[in-house]
Amino acid sequence: MEIINTSIEVIIDKVSPRYNVFAMIGKDLAAGAVLFSAIASVAIGVFLFWDIGTFVKIFEYFTSDFIKPLILAASFVISLIFIFKAKPRKLGNKRSKGNDKND
């Protein structure tokens, strides 16, 4: 699915080299499709390979000492910070004609 997302982004960059709201929406939708397929893959895997004993072992592993859930929670918080505090990216070329030293 990531290959399809990358190809959509490359096509959008070629068709619309400057900033365009619709291009940004198209890229966001392609990234959302990748996220949706990843979540669906996990859900299908849990459904197909459901074994309560395995999930109990995983839970016991993460609750066996204090540091493992702390690391898991810290990585989750850091991920949320990167997601929601990131500056929006600008699409298109940063240079315009006449600004290049070689022109």
Secondary structure, DSSP 8 states (H G I E B T S, - for coil): -HHHHHHHHHHHHHH--S--HHHHHHHHHHHHHHHHHHHHHHHHHHHHT--HHHHHHHHHHHHSSSHHHHHHHHHHHHHHHHHHH------S-S--TT-STT-
